[in-house]
Amino acid sequence: MGWELIPWYTITDDFDKDFGVDEWHGTNAFVRDGERIYRTYFVNSRGAEAMGSTWSYLDITALGRQEAWEDSPEGYPQSPPYAWWNYHDAYGKTP
């Protein structure tokens, strides 16, 4: 499309119109492979109602939450589910 920069947040601009969003908003997820960029997910209109938490947005990304059960390219960090999830007062020194 010739874009120099893919914006992380837009509301009804040319970027949105190029992806068929011309009324309110849409949510896109992209992944870069070298110099190529691929759109891996898109939702708009009623489908966007479920989007709201951080977890919803992580789950639509190509690499997900990077938990051990997920397929990931070699070299990408992975951790057991919820290993990074601490209570607000439980953060200490990193082991």
Secondary structure by P-SEA (a helix, b strand, c coil): cccccccccccccaaaaaacccccbbbbbbbbcccccccccccccccccccccaaaaaaaccccccccccccccccccccccccccccccccccc
